[in-house]
Amino acid sequence: MRGPTAPKDPESRRAFFYVMLDKEIFGSLQPDGRAIQYIYEDMGRLVNSAQVTGNVADEEILGLLQDVKGLRRLVHSIGVSVETKDGSQNVEFAFQMYGEKDRLGGGTVIRRTLCGDGAEVRIHLSEQQWSDDDREPGQILFTFDRPELLATANVRFFLNDGFEAPEVSEESEIDVLSADYQNMIRRSLMYMGDTGRVRRAIGRAQDGEHVTIAYIGGSITQGAGAIPINSECYAYKSWQNFGKRFGKGDNVRLVKAGVGGTPSELGMIRFERDVLRDGSVAPDIVVVEFAVNDEGDETKGNCYESLVRKILTLPNSPAVVLLFSVFADDWNLQERLKVVGERYRLPMVSVRDAVTPQFRLKPGEGRVLSKNQFFYDMFHPTNAGHTIMADCLTYFFEQAAGNKGAGADFLKAGLPEPAIGADFERVKLLDRKDLPDGVTVSCGSFCATDRDLQAVEMDGELTCTPEFPYNWMHSEEEAKTEPFVLEIVCKALLLIFKDSGEVKAGKADVFVDGERKLTADPLVNGWIHCNPVILIQEEEARKHVIRMQMAAGDEKKEFTILGFGYVE
């Protein structure tokens, strides 16, 4: 006779969905010595993770994920597991809410220390002490005992009674040798263009000459989503593939210059310093990747085309390849930007054309991989996604190498008229390092130098290089409130200022020739990065006076002028 059966744990029967599933994480060394993997969940990322990773389509659930109040109503508990290589490493999990008044310091932070053995830890939301300043889910952080450790993480949300979640879908291994994979890669070649300059670079590499491939773009080019970011990103893998296919020994050099959250409006200004390295580098091929960064471009393509023309007119006549990456909602700007490629007959490679058609297929119908396998978050690829991007570029280079019918360089006789515009083709960087002749600056109370800057992993390095270190900063300790004044003769001028998420950051009023142009607000985007805005765009050059001062009420806060871009 059997005794009574113990009831099953009701917690295990709760509906759940994943927001992270078998996600690779890596302990990147921070300036303070900690080793952290940041996974941002603001700006719709958490909603997208629920859709892509958790297969959630319920509009009520997706709506509740947009703020902390909704999250607490929806989620009963959070299940987290981390698996390290040997299973013995401790990893701290933190889920940070962003605050209403103090974005980075005012919200609740849910913390647990996990063992890297893969065992799930359940965190009950009812046991948390919640902040009155909570606004929205902000970011997930995994902190490792020491830098450069790899692990795999899972995070799932167990739901309160009354909510249902879809079943977890199975994902098959990506078969890179399959016909479906090869067909996907072939679809990426959107436009072959004139391959004369590319073939010249390939020939030089095959002859053993030194060849440089440069990549400029946003966070995807920086390597976001790649684990580790330096060696698993598409730029590094594409460079590796090129060297193995066409190079001899180590004669192919990599220059990687991606900066997260920035458009071609900034890329054209920092090109000389970040790619040409102030004249020490002459790239033979430049891959330009801004198709998902330029939505906010004030010129709707003028800056993008200006950057392309700047590269094409370099003394060594490098090849330019336009790379169109894609977001998880299948969006990019290739329709806007392809006219630039067509005008100059530039090769164009579209990751969107490659991957999005197969996302609509079911397993067994020709689907190569799911969105969860391709996207690390709604903006960035996983390691698999970066590999696909590299394979798309490699496919183009191989086709170009075999394009025996390619003629002489179409652009040898000079550039055609712009397709969109080229007002900033000759833009130059102006900062504290080198003031050009005829330019005068009075720092006023913007006399300090900001060291807390956006920093990026250049080339194949894991260490970060700060962007715009030669800046002018008004510090919160500054007793004076004198304006910053720039006098310059130009026909176009862009201001680059530091965005921040710190409550100590304040706004600055910007005046052009005595008239207020704008109030620069570093808190709009809420994280440290570089923000370019156009102050002047005219047909002829003339003298202008730019005055900047802290906005009323923000005199005791911080503001950083990172630099300017100017056209004489």
C-alpha positions in Angstrom: 0.0 0.0 0.0 1.4 3.4 -1.0 1.4 6.4 1.3 0.2 9.8 0.4 2.2 11.6 -2.3 3.8 14.9 -1.5 2.3 17.8 -3.5 4.4 19.0 -6.4 6.2 22.3 -5.9 3.8 24.9 -7.3 6.7 27.2 -8.2 7.9 24.7 -10.8 4.6 24.8 -12.5 4.5 28.5 -13.0 4.4 29.9 -16.5 7.7 31.4 -17.6 9.5 32.8 -20.5 13.2 33.4 -21.2 14.8 36.8 -21.7 18.2 35.2 -21.9 18.7 31.7 -23.2 22.2 30.2 -23.4 23.6 33.7 -23.7 27.4 33.9 -23.8 28.8 36.4 -21.3 32.4 37.6 -20.6 34.0 39.5 -17.8 35.4 42.6 -19.5 37.9 44.5 -17.4 36.5 47.9 -16.2 38.5 51.0 -15.2 37.8 50.3 -11.5 39.3 46.8 -11.8 36.0 44.9 -11.9 35.1 42.3 -14.6 31.6 42.9 -15.8 29.3 41.9 -18.7 26.6 44.6 -19.2 23.3 43.7 -20.9 21.1 46.7 -21.4 17.4 46.3 -21.0 16.1 49.8 -21.5 15.0 51.4 -24.8 12.7 48.5 -25.6 15.4 45.9 -25.2 13.6 43.9 -22.5 10.4 43.8 -24.5 12.4 42.7 -27.6 14.1 39.9 -25.5 10.7 38.6 -24.5 9.6 38.6 -28.1 12.7 37.1 -29.7 14.0 34.8 -26.9 10.7 34.1 -25.1 8.4 34.0 -28.1 6.0 36.3 -26.2 3.3 38.0 -28.4 0.8 38.9 -25.7 0.5 42.7 -25.9 -0.5 43.0 -22.2 2.7 41.2 -21.1 4.9 43.2 -23.4 3.4 46.4 -22.1 4.0 45.5 -18.5 7.7 45.0 -19.2 8.1 48.6 -20.1 8.2 49.9 -16.5 9.0 48.7 -13.0 5.4 48.9 -11.8 4.3 46.6 -14.7 7.3 44.3 -14.1 6.3 43.7 -10.5 2.7 43.1 -11.5 3.8 40.5 -14.1 6.8 38.7 -12.6 6.6 36.5 -9.6 10.3 35.5 -9.6 13.4 35.5 -11.7 15.3 32.3 -12.4 19.0 32.8 -13.1 21.8 30.3 -13.9 25.4 30.7 -14.9 27.8 28.0 -16.2 31.5 28.7 -16.2 34.2 26.5 -17.7 35.1 24.6 -14.5 31.9 25.3 -12.6 33.7 26.7 -9.6 33.7 30.4 -10.3 31.3 32.7 -8.5 29.4 35.2 -10.6 27.3 38.0 -9.2 24.0 38.7 -11.0 22.5 42.2 -10.7 19.3 43.5 -12.3 19.3 47.3 -12.0 16.2 49.5 -12.4 16.7 53.0 -13.7 15.4 55.8 -11.5 13.1 58.6 -12.4 15.1 61.4 -10.7 18.4 59.6 -10.5 18.7 57.4 -13.5 21.7 55.4 -12.6 21.7 55.6 -8.8 18.0 55.9 -7.7 16.5 52.6 -8.8 16.3 49.1 -7.1 19.2 46.7 -7.8 18.3 43.0 -7.4 21.5 41.0 -6.6 22.4 37.4 -6.1 25.7 35.6 -6.0 25.6 32.5 -8.2 27.9 29.5 -8.5 29.0 28.8 -12.0 27.8 25.2 -12.0 24.6 25.9 -14.0 22.2 25.5 -11.1 19.3 27.9 -11.2 18.7 30.4 -8.4 15.2 31.7 -7.9 14.8 35.3 -6.9 11.3 36.3 -5.5 10.3 39.8 -6.3 8.2 40.0 -3.2 11.3 39.7 -1.1 12.9 42.8 -2.5 13.1 46.3 -1.0 11.9 48.5 -3.8 12.9 52.2 -4.4 10.4 55.0 -4.6 12.4 56.3 -7.6 12.0 53.2 -9.8 11.1 53.9 -13.4 12.1 51.2 -15.8 14.1 48.0 -16.1 17.6 49.3 -16.9 20.4 46.7 -17.2 21.6 43.3 -16.2 25.1 42.9 -15.0 27.2 39.8 -14.4 30.3 40.5 -12.3 33.1 37.9 -12.4 35.8 37.1 -9.8 38.4 38.0 -12.3 38.6 39.4 -15.9 38.3 37.6 -19.2 36.3 34.6 -17.9 33.7 33.1 -20.3 30.3 31.7 -19.2 26.8 30.9 -20.4 23.8 32.5 -18.7 20.1 31.9 -18.6 17.5 34.3 -17.2 13.8 33.5 -17.2 10.7 35.3 -15.7 8.3 33.2 -13.8 4.9 34.8 -14.0 2.3 35.7 -11.4 -1.1 33.8 -11.4 -3.3 34.8 -14.3 -0.6 35.2 -16.9 0.3 32.6 -19.5 3.5 32.2 -21.5 4.2 30.4 -24.8 6.1 27.1 -25.0 9.9 27.2 -25.2 10.8 26.6 -28.9 13.7 24.3 -29.7 16.6 25.5 -31.8 18.7 23.4 -34.1 22.4 23.8 -34.4 23.5 26.2 -37.2 24.9 24.2 -40.1 27.4 26.4 -41.8 28.1 23.8 -44.5 24.4 23.4 -45.6 23.1 24.7 -48.9 20.6 26.9 -47.0 23.5 28.6 -45.2 25.4 29.2 -48.4 22.2 30.6 -50.1 21.7 32.9 -47.1 25.2 34.3 -47.5 24.9 34.7 -51.2 21.8 36.8 -50.7 23.9 39.4 -48.9 25.6 40.6 -52.0 23.3 43.4 -52.8 25.4 45.2 -55.4 28.8 44.2 -56.8 29.7 47.6 -58.0 33.1 48.5 -59.5 35.6 46.1 -57.9 38.7 47.6 -59.4 40.0 49.1 -56.1 39.1 46.0 -54.2 40.9 43.7 -56.7 44.0 45.9 -56.5 44.1 45.5 -52.7 43.6 41.8 -53.0 46.4 41.5 -55.6 48.8 43.5 -53.4 48.0 41.2 -50.4 48.6 38.1 -52.6 51.9 39.5 -53.6 53.0 39.8 -50.0 52.7 43.6 -49.8 51.3 45.2 -46.6 47.5 45.8 -46.9 45.2 47.5 -44.3 41.5 46.8 -43.9 39.7 49.4 -41.8 36.2 49.2 -40.4 34.3 52.3 -39.2 30.8 52.2 -37.8 28.7 52.1 -34.6 28.4 49.6 -31.8 28.2 46.6 -34.1 31.5 47.5 -35.6 32.8 48.1 -32.1 31.8 44.4 -31.5 28.8 44.7 -29.3 27.2 41.3 -28.7 30.4 39.4 -29.5 31.9 37.4 -26.7 34.7 38.3 -26.3 34.2 41.6 -28.1 37.7 41.8 -29.6 38.1 38.4 -31.3 34.5 37.3 -32.0 33.3 40.5 -33.7 32.6 40.6 -37.4 35.4 43.0 -38.2 38.0 40.8 -36.6 36.6 37.7 -38.2 36.3 39.3 -41.6 39.9 40.5 -41.4 41.0 37.0 -40.4 39.2 35.5 -43.3 40.7 38.0 -45.7 44.2 37.4 -44.4 43.8 33.6 -44.7 42.3 33.8 -48.1 44.5 36.4 -49.7 47.4 37.3 -47.4 50.9 36.0 -46.8 52.0 35.7 -43.3 50.9 38.7 -41.3 50.9 41.3 -44.1 47.2 42.2 -43.7 46.6 44.8 -40.9 43.3 45.4 -39.0 42.0 48.8 -38.1 38.7 48.7 -36.2 37.1 52.0 -35.3 33.5 51.3 -34.2 31.9 53.6 -31.5 28.7 52.6 -30.0 25.6 54.8 -30.3 27.1 57.1 -32.9 26.2 58.0 -36.5 28.1 58.9 -39.6 27.6 62.5 -38.4 30.3 61.7 -35.8 32.2 59.1 -37.9 33.1 61.7 -40.6 34.7 63.9 -37.8 36.7 61.2 -36.1 37.8 59.4 -39.3 41.3 61.0 -39.4 42.0 60.2 -35.7 40.4 56.8 -35.4 41.1 55.3 -38.8 43.9 57.3 -40.3 45.5 57.6 -36.9 46.5 61.2 -37.6 48.2 60.2 -40.9 50.1 57.1 -39.8 47.6 54.7 -41.6 46.6 54.5 -45.2 43.8 52.0 -45.5 43.5 50.0 -48.7 39.9 48.9 -48.0 37.4 50.7 -45.7 34.1 49.0 -44.7 31.5 51.6 -43.7 28.7 50.4 -41.3 26.2 53.0 -40.3 23.0 51.6 -41.7 21.4 51.2 -38.3 22.9 54.3 -36.6 21.9 57.1 -38.9 18.1 57.3 -38.2 18.9 60.5 -36.2 21.2 62.0 -38.8 20.0 65.6 -39.2 21.1 65.6 -42.8 19.3 62.4 -43.9 22.4 61.0 -45.7 24.5 64.1 -46.4 26.9 63.2 -43.6 27.1 59.6 -44.7 27.9 60.5 -48.3 30.4 63.1 -47.0 32.2 60.4 -45.1 32.2 58.1 -48.2 33.7 60.9 -50.4 36.3 61.8 -47.8 37.5 58.2 -47.9 37.4 57.8 -51.7 39.5 61.0 -52.2 42.3 59.9 -50.0 45.7 60.0 -51.8 46.1 56.2 -51.9 42.6 55.7 -53.4 41.2 53.0 -51.1 38.2 50.8 -51.9 35.0 51.5 -50.0 32.5 48.7 -49.1 29.1 49.7 -47.7 27.9 47.2 -45.1 24.2 47.3 -44.1 23.6 45.6 -40.8 20.1 45.1 -39.3 18.1 45.3 -36.1 15.9 42.6 -34.7 12.8 44.3 -36.1 14.2 43.7 -39.6 15.0 47.5 -40.0 17.9 49.4 -41.5 18.4 52.4 -43.7 19.7 50.7 -46.8 17.0 52.2 -49.0 18.1 55.7 -48.1 21.8 54.9 -48.3 22.0 52.6 -51.4 21.8 55.7 -53.7 25.3 56.6 -52.4 26.6 53.1 -53.3 25.0 53.3 -56.8 26.4 56.8 -57.5 30.0 55.7 -56.9 29.5 52.1 -57.9 30.5 50.9 -54.5 30.1 47.3 -53.4 27.1 46.9 -51.0 26.6 44.0 -48.6 23.3 43.7 -46.9 23.0 41.5 -43.8 19.3 42.3 -43.8 18.8 40.8 -47.2 20.7 37.7 -46.1 19.0 36.8 -42.8 15.6 38.3 -42.6 13.9 36.1 -45.3 14.8 32.9 -43.5 13.6 34.3 -40.1 10.1 33.9 -41.5 10.6 30.2 -42.2 10.0 27.3 -39.8 12.6 24.7 -39.0 12.7 22.2 -41.8 11.6 24.8 -44.3 15.0 26.3 -45.0 15.5 28.3 -41.9 19.2 28.4 -40.9 18.9 30.1 -37.5 16.3 31.9 -35.3 16.4 35.5 -34.3 17.4 34.4 -30.8 20.5 32.7 -32.3 21.4 35.8 -34.5 20.7 38.6 -32.1 22.3 39.2 -28.7 19.7 41.9 -28.1 17.5 43.9 -30.3 20.4 45.9 -31.7 23.4 43.6 -31.8 24.4 40.2 -33.2 25.5 37.2 -31.2 28.8 35.5 -32.0 26.9 33.5 -34.6 25.5 36.7 -36.0 28.9 38.3 -36.2 30.2 35.2 -37.9 27.5 35.5 -40.5 28.3 39.2 -41.1 32.0 38.3 -41.6 31.0 35.4 -44.0 28.9 37.9 -46.0 31.9 40.2 -46.4 34.2 37.2 -47.2 31.8 36.1 -49.9 31.9 39.5 -51.5 35.8 39.6 -51.4 35.9 36.1 -53.0 33.5 37.2 -55.8 35.5 40.3 -56.3 38.8 38.4 -56.6 37.2 36.2 -59.3 35.7 39.1 -61.1 38.1 39.1 -64.0 35.9 41.3 -66.1 36.2 44.2 -63.8 37.4 47.4 -65.5 39.7 50.1 -64.4 38.8 52.3 -61.4 35.6 54.1 -62.3 36.5 56.9 -59.9 40.0 57.5 -61.3 38.8 60.5 -63.3 37.2 62.1 -60.3 34.0 61.8 -58.2 30.6 62.4 -59.7 28.1 64.9 -58.3 26.8 63.9 -54.9 23.6 61.7 -54.8 22.4 63.3 -51.5 25.0 65.9 -50.5 28.6 66.4 -49.6 28.6 69.5 -47.4 30.9 67.9 -44.9 33.3 66.1 -47.2 36.2 68.2 -45.9 35.2 68.3 -42.2 38.0 68.5 -39.7 38.2 67.8 -36.0 38.8 70.7 -33.6 39.6 70.0 -30.0 41.9 71.0 -27.3 44.9 69.1 -28.7 45.5 71.2 -31.8 43.9 74.6 -32.4 44.2 75.6 -36.1 45.6 79.0 -37.1 43.0 81.7 -37.0 40.8 79.9 -34.4 40.6 81.4 -30.9 39.1 79.7 -27.8 38.4 81.2 -24.4 37.7 78.4 -22.1 35.9 80.4 -19.4 34.7 78.0 -16.7 35.0 75.1 -19.1 38.7 74.8 -18.2 38.8 71.2 -16.7 39.4 68.0 -18.7 36.9 65.2 -18.5 38.5 61.7 -18.0 35.2 59.8 -17.6 34.6 59.3 -21.4 33.1 56.8 -23.7 35.9 54.3 -24.5 36.0 51.6 -27.1 37.9 48.5 -28.0 40.0 49.4 -31.1 41.5 47.0 -33.6 41.9 43.6 -32.0 42.4 44.9 -28.4 40.4 44.3 -25.3 41.6 47.4 -23.6 39.6 50.5 -24.3 40.6 53.8 -25.9 38.8 56.9 -24.7 37.0 59.0 -27.4 37.8 62.7 -27.5 40.2 63.0 -24.5 41.2 66.5 -25.4 38.0 68.2 -24.3 36.7 71.2 -22.3 34.8 70.5 -19.2 32.8 72.6 -16.8 33.0 70.7 -13.5 30.6 70.7 -10.6 33.3 72.1 -8.4 33.9 75.1 -10.7 33.1 78.3 -8.8 33.1 80.4 -12.0 30.3 80.5 -14.6 32.1 82.2 -17.4 31.1 81.2 -20.9 33.2 79.1 -23.4 33.8 81.2 -26.5 35.0 79.9 -29.9 35.8 82.3 -32.8 36.2 80.6 -36.1 35.8 81.2 -39.9 33.8 78.3 -41.3 30.8 77.4 -43.5 29.8 74.4 -41.4 30.3 73.6 -37.7 29.2 70.7 -35.5 29.3 70.5 -31.7 30.2 67.2 -30.1 29.2 67.0 -26.4 29.2 64.2 -23.9 26.0 62.4 -23.1 25.7 61.1 -19.6 23.3 59.4 -17.2 24.6 61.0 -14.1 22.5 63.4 -12.0 25.5 65.7 -11.8 25.3 66.3 -15.5 23.7 69.6 -16.5 22.5 71.4 -19.6 24.4 74.1 -21.6 22.9 76.9 -23.7 24.6 77.3 -27.1 24.6 80.7 -28.9 25.7 81.3 -32.5 26.6 84.9 -33.3 24.6 86.1 -30.3 21.4 84.1 -31.0 20.5 81.0 -29.0 20.8 78.0 -31.2 19.9 75.2 -28.8 20.2 73.9 -25.2 22.5 70.8 -25.2 21.0 68.3 -22.8 23.3 65.4 -21.8 20.6 63.4 -20.1 18.3 62.8 -23.1 19.9 59.4 -24.0 21.0 58.5 -20.4 24.4 56.9 -21.0 28.0 58.0 -21.6 28.6 58.5 -25.3 29.4 61.2 -27.9 26.6 63.3 -29.3 27.1 65.5 -32.5 24.8 68.3 -33.5 25.0 70.7 -36.4 25.3 74.4 -35.4 26.1 75.9 -38.7 25.5 74.8 -42.3 26.0 77.6 -44.9 27.1 78.0 -48.5 30.0 80.3 -47.8 32.6 80.5 -45.0 32.5 83.5 -42.7 33.5 84.4 -39.2 31.3 83.1 -36.4 31.3 83.4 -32.6 30.1 80.4 -30.6 29.3 81.0 -27.0 28.3 78.2 -24.5 27.3 78.6 -20.9 25.7 76.5 -18.3 21.9 76.7 -18.4 20.1 78.6 -15.6 19.9 76.3 -12.5 22.7 74.0 -13.7 25.7 76.2 -12.9 26.9 73.8 -10.3 26.7 70.7 -12.6 29.0 69.2 -15.2 29.0 69.6 -18.9 31.7 68.5 -21.4 32.5 69.9 -24.8 34.2 67.0 -26.5 35.2 68.9 -29.6 33.9 70.4 -32.9 33.8 69.4 -36.5 34.3 72.3 -38.9 34.4 72.9 -42.7 36.5 75.9 -43.8 
